Amino acid sequence: MSNNPLINDDSLGLLIADIARLMRAEFAKALTNSPLTFAEARALIYVARFEGARQVELAEYAELQPMTMARLIDTLVSHQFVERRPDPQDRRAFRIYLCEAATAEIARIKACGLSLQQQALQGIDEFQIKGLLSLLRQNLQQMGQ
């Protein structure tokens, strides 16, 4: 928290950014048994969420530069977690799909995320958690997602 009166510690954006930063750091620590780095695991989750998307779309969703996403996809391809397929609409582009080997890794990532979520919400009652998640979903929808 800031002692600077010019900073609004109740700013939604700052609170969400701080929580996201702390959760990312904890998540990266928890991935020690994974063959993937945090960035690679995050890219794999984006492929799972938007399977069949073009690399450039995945980069946009993940707020990464297209070349950064391309390198992450290269690593995921080398682990046989994803594959590139030509885009039938644009022969210069590829669409990204999960491979069967990704299933177990996604399950590990999901379990890690669930554990971290439980840790982050410890001490908060179920009613408050449901309310918080509902408000965040509503805010996400309002912001255009």
C-alpha positions as a LaTeX table, in Angstrom:
\begin{tabular}{lrrr}
\hline
Residue & $x$ (\AA) & $y$ (\AA) & $z$ (\AA) \\
\hline
Met1 & 0.00 & 0.00 & 0.00 \\
Ser2 & 1.18 & 3.49 & $-0.81$ \\
Asn3 & 1.57 & 6.37 & 1.61 \\
Asn4 & 1.38 & 8.78 & $-1.32$ \\
Pro5 & $-1.95$ & 10.67 & $-1.23$ \\
Leu6 & $-1.87$ & 10.91 & $-5.05$ \\
Ile7 & $-2.18$ & 7.12 & $-5.34$ \\
Asn8 & $-5.59$ & 5.52 & $-4.96$ \\
Asp9 & $-4.99$ & 2.15 & $-3.28$ \\
Asp10 & $-8.63$ & 1.25 & $-3.96$ \\
Ser11 & $-8.14$ & 1.51 & $-7.73$ \\
Leu12 & $-9.71$ & $-1.58$ & $-9.31$ \\
Gly13 & $-7.00$ & $-1.73$ & $-11.97$ \\
Leu14 & $-4.15$ & $-1.55$ & $-9.46$ \\
Leu15 & $-5.74$ & $-4.11$ & $-7.14$ \\
Ile16 & $-6.32$ & $-6.56$ & $-10.00$ \\
Ala17 & $-2.80$ & $-5.98$ & $-11.35$ \\
Asp18 & $-1.23$ & $-6.53$ & $-7.90$ \\
Ile19 & $-3.23$ & $-9.71$ & $-7.30$ \\
Ala20 & $-2.37$ & $-10.99$ & $-10.79$ \\
Arg21 & 1.34 & $-10.26$ & $-10.26$ \\
Leu22 & 1.40 & $-12.11$ & $-6.93$ \\
Met23 & $-0.58$ & $-15.05$ & $-8.31$ \\
Arg24 & 1.72 & $-15.30$ & $-11.36$ \\
Ala25 & 4.78 & $-15.42$ & $-9.09$ \\
Glu26 & 3.23 & $-18.17$ & $-6.92$ \\
Phe27 & 2.07 & $-20.06$ & $-10.00$ \\
Ala28 & 5.58 & $-19.96$ & $-11.50$ \\
Lys29 & 6.96 & $-21.45$ & $-8.25$ \\
Ala30 & 4.32 & $-24.18$ & $-8.27$ \\
Leu31 & 5.24 & $-25.28$ & $-11.80$ \\
Thr32 & 8.56 & $-26.78$ & $-10.72$ \\
Asn33 & 7.50 & $-30.31$ & $-11.74$ \\
Ser34 & 6.35 & $-29.20$ & $-15.17$ \\
Pro35 & 8.51 & $-29.34$ & $-18.30$ \\
Leu36 & 7.11 & $-25.89$ & $-19.12$ \\
Thr37 & 8.00 & $-22.43$ & $-17.92$ \\
Phe38 & 5.25 & $-20.16$ & $-16.65$ \\
Ala39 & 5.08 & $-18.39$ & $-20.04$ \\
Glu40 & 4.82 & $-21.71$ & $-21.91$ \\
Ala41 & 2.15 & $-23.02$ & $-19.55$ \\
Arg42 & 0.20 & $-19.79$ & $-20.00$ \\
Ala43 & 0.47 & $-20.11$ & $-23.79$ \\
Leu44 & $-0.78$ & $-23.71$ & $-23.58$ \\
Ile45 & $-3.80$ & $-22.58$ & $-21.57$ \\
Tyr46 & $-4.55$ & $-19.92$ & $-24.17$ \\
Val47 & $-4.41$ & $-22.58$ & $-26.90$ \\
Ala48 & $-6.83$ & $-24.70$ & $-24.86$ \\
Arg49 & $-9.19$ & $-21.73$ & $-24.34$ \\
Phe50 & $-9.09$ & $-20.66$ & $-27.99$ \\
Glu51 & $-8.25$ & $-23.89$ & $-29.80$ \\
Gly52 & $-8.07$ & $-23.41$ & $-33.55$ \\
Ala53 & $-7.11$ & $-19.74$ & $-33.26$ \\
Arg54 & $-4.33$ & $-18.27$ & $-35.37$ \\
Gln55 & $-1.00$ & $-17.54$ & $-33.67$ \\
Val56 & $-1.53$ & $-13.81$ & $-34.06$ \\
Glu57 & $-4.94$ & $-14.10$ & $-32.36$ \\
Leu58 & $-3.44$ & $-16.07$ & $-29.48$ \\
Ala59 & $-0.77$ & $-13.40$ & $-29.08$ \\
Glu60 & $-3.45$ & $-10.73$ & $-28.93$ \\
Tyr61 & $-5.50$ & $-12.63$ & $-26.34$ \\
Ala62 & $-2.40$ & $-13.22$ & $-24.19$ \\
Glu63 & $-1.17$ & $-9.64$ & $-24.67$ \\
Leu64 & 2.11 & $-10.83$ & $-26.19$ \\
Gln65 & 4.03 & $-9.82$ & $-29.28$ \\
Pro66 & 3.33 & $-12.21$ & $-32.19$ \\
Met67 & 6.99 & $-13.30$ & $-32.34$ \\
Thr68 & 6.98 & $-14.07$ & $-28.62$ \\
Met69 & 3.88 & $-16.23$ & $-29.04$ \\
Ala70 & 5.48 & $-17.92$ & $-32.07$ \\
Arg71 & 8.51 & $-18.91$ & $-29.95$ \\
Leu72 & 6.27 & $-20.21$ & $-27.17$ \\
Ile73 & 4.27 & $-22.22$ & $-29.72$ \\
Asp74 & 7.56 & $-23.60$ & $-31.11$ \\
Thr75 & 8.38 & $-24.94$ & $-27.65$ \\
Leu76 & 4.89 & $-26.40$ & $-27.20$ \\
Val77 & 5.23 & $-28.08$ & $-30.61$ \\
Ser78 & 8.61 & $-29.55$ & $-29.58$ \\
His79 & 6.93 & $-31.04$ & $-26.48$ \\
Gln80 & 4.15 & $-32.38$ & $-28.77$ \\
Phe81 & 1.52 & $-30.48$ & $-26.78$ \\
Val82 & 0.24 & $-28.52$ & $-29.79$ \\
Glu83 & 0.38 & $-28.63$ & $-33.56$ \\
Arg84 & 0.18 & $-26.02$ & $-36.28$ \\
Arg85 & $-2.27$ & $-26.62$ & $-39.09$ \\
Pro86 & $-2.52$ & $-24.48$ & $-42.21$ \\
Asp87 & $-5.35$ & $-21.95$ & $-42.13$ \\
Pro88 & $-7.69$ & $-22.86$ & $-45.01$ \\
Gln89 & $-8.61$ & $-19.17$ & $-45.40$ \\
Asp90 & $-5.03$ & $-17.84$ & $-45.45$ \\
Arg91 & $-2.19$ & $-20.04$ & $-46.66$ \\
Arg92 & 0.37 & $-17.81$ & $-44.89$ \\
Ala93 & $-1.20$ & $-18.40$ & $-41.47$ \\
Phe94 & $-1.46$ & $-21.36$ & $-39.13$ \\
Arg95 & $-4.11$ & $-22.36$ & $-36.64$ \\
Ile96 & $-3.02$ & $-23.95$ & $-33.38$ \\
Tyr97 & $-4.57$ & $-27.15$ & $-32.00$ \\
Leu98 & $-3.95$ & $-29.27$ & $-28.93$ \\
Cys99 & $-2.33$ & $-32.68$ & $-29.23$ \\
Glu100 & $-3.29$ & $-35.64$ & $-27.09$ \\
Ala101 & $-0.14$ & $-35.26$ & $-24.96$ \\
Ala102 & $-1.37$ & $-31.84$ & $-23.79$ \\
Thr103 & $-4.26$ & $-33.35$ & $-21.82$ \\
Ala104 & $-2.18$ & $-34.49$ & $-18.84$ \\
Glu105 & $-0.13$ & $-31.27$ & $-18.76$ \\
Ile106 & $-3.26$ & $-29.12$ & $-18.86$ \\
Ala107 & $-4.69$ & $-31.19$ & $-15.99$ \\
Arg108 & $-1.49$ & $-30.52$ & $-13.98$ \\
Ile109 & $-1.64$ & $-26.80$ & $-14.75$ \\
Lys110 & $-5.33$ & $-26.71$ & $-13.84$ \\
Ala111 & $-4.68$ & $-28.50$ & $-10.52$ \\
Cys112 & $-1.89$ & $-26.06$ & $-9.75$ \\
Gly113 & $-4.19$ & $-23.13$ & $-10.53$ \\
Leu114 & $-6.97$ & $-24.56$ & $-8.39$ \\
Ser115 & $-4.62$ & $-25.00$ & $-5.45$ \\
Leu116 & $-3.39$ & $-21.43$ & $-5.84$ \\
Gln117 & $-6.96$ & $-20.14$ & $-6.06$ \\
Gln118 & $-7.86$ & $-21.96$ & $-2.83$ \\
Gln119 & $-4.82$ & $-20.44$ & $-1.17$ \\
Ala120 & $-5.73$ & $-16.94$ & $-2.41$ \\
Leu121 & $-9.34$ & $-17.26$ & $-1.21$ \\
Gln122 & $-8.53$ & $-18.86$ & 2.15 \\
Gly123 & $-10.49$ & $-17.24$ & 4.96 \\
Ile124 & $-13.14$ & $-15.81$ & 2.65 \\
Asp125 & $-16.59$ & $-17.37$ & 2.99 \\
Glu126 & $-18.32$ & $-19.07$ & 0.06 \\
Phe127 & $-20.96$ & $-16.35$ & $-0.29$ \\
Gln128 & $-18.28$ & $-13.66$ & $-0.65$ \\
Ile129 & $-16.32$ & $-15.78$ & $-3.14$ \\
Lys130 & $-19.39$ & $-16.32$ & $-5.32$ \\
Gly131 & $-20.14$ & $-12.59$ & $-5.15$ \\
Leu132 & $-16.56$ & $-11.66$ & $-6.03$ \\
Leu133 & $-16.46$ & $-14.02$ & $-9.01$ \\
Ser134 & $-19.86$ & $-12.82$ & $-10.19$ \\
Leu135 & $-18.77$ & $-9.18$ & $-10.01$ \\
Leu136 & $-15.52$ & $-9.89$ & $-11.84$ \\
Arg137 & $-17.37$ & $-11.77$ & $-14.62$ \\
Gln138 & $-19.84$ & $-8.91$ & $-14.91$ \\
Asn139 & $-16.98$ & $-6.40$ & $-15.08$ \\
Leu140 & $-15.23$ & $-8.50$ & $-17.72$ \\
Gln141 & $-18.40$ & $-8.54$ & $-19.80$ \\
Gln142 & $-18.85$ & $-4.78$ & $-19.39$ \\
Met143 & $-15.28$ & $-4.19$ & $-20.50$ \\
Gly144 & $-15.91$ & $-6.02$ & $-23.77$ \\
Gln145 & $-14.67$ & $-9.58$ & $-23.34$ \\
\hline
\end{tabular}
